[in-house]
Amino acid sequence: MKDFKSYTEESAGNAPAGDSRLNSTVETAKLITAAMSGKSAAQIMQTVVAEAERGKREGTLTNADLDNFYNALSPLLDGAKKRRLKEIISRLKSI
């Protein structure tokens, strides 16, 4: 995982099929899927949190970016995973 900037509302929006933002998002998803292939959920979570912490400390990841990431991902999760993600987002916001 490179960064969270790709999870902004603008890039997660409902773009037309030929829109370059949609194509970019699909390509990013393919790259992330390939990078995470064969890793456990714990390893993936550790990677995501470490990247987010680095971004917060460097000032390249804002609380708004974290909110956008949560809003994009949470509909795909069940109740327990959604609560866990919300806890992680809250912790990251305090950095």
N, C-alpha and C positions, 0 to 999 in steps of 0.2 A: 504494500500500500504506500503510495507516494504522499498524498495529502487529502484534506477534506474539502478543499475549494470546489471540487466537482460536485458537491452535494448542495449547492446553493439552490434557491427556488428557481432562479433563472435557468439553470441547466437541468433541473428536475421537472421543468414545466412540460405542458402538453404541446410539444412541437409537432409540426406537420412531418409526414413520413420522409420527405426529402430534406428536411432541415439539418444543417450541419451540426447543430448542437445535439440533436438526437443521435446522429451517427457517432459523434464524439463520445456521448454517454454510453452507447452500446459498445464501442471499442474499449472504453475505460473499464466497463463491466467485464468484458472478455479478458483483459489483462489482469484484473484483480482476481478473477476466477482462476486463471492459470497460476498466478502467484500463490494462491491459497490452497490449491489442489493438494490433497494428501495430508493437510494439516488438521489437527484436532480443533474443536471449537475453542478450547482454552488457549491454544497457540494463536489462533486468529484474534481472539479477544485481546490477548496480551499485545499483539502487534498493533491493533487499532488504538488501544489506550496509550501505548508508548508513543505512537505518532501524534496523537492528539495532545499529549502532555508536551511533547517537543514543540508543536505548533503554538500552543498557548504561551510557553516560555519565550519563544522567539517573536511572539506578537503577530504571527501569520494566521492564527486561528482565533476568531472572535466568538463571543457568546452567541451572536446571531448565526454564525456558521454552525455552531453546535445545535442550536434550535432547528435550523434547516435540516441538518443531518437526522436529528431525531424525528422530525415530521415526515421525512422521506422514508425512513426505515421502520418506524413503529407500526404502521398498518400491516406489515408483513410478519409481525411477531405475535406470539401468544401472550397471555397475561403475565406470566412469570418472567419471560424474556423482556417484555416491554418494561416491567418494573425495574429489572436489572439495568437495562439501558438507561432509564431515567435516572437511576442512582449514579451511574457512571457519568452521565452528562452533568448532573449537579456537582459531582466531585471535580470534574474538569473545569467547570465555570468558576470554581473557587480558587483556581491557580492564577 
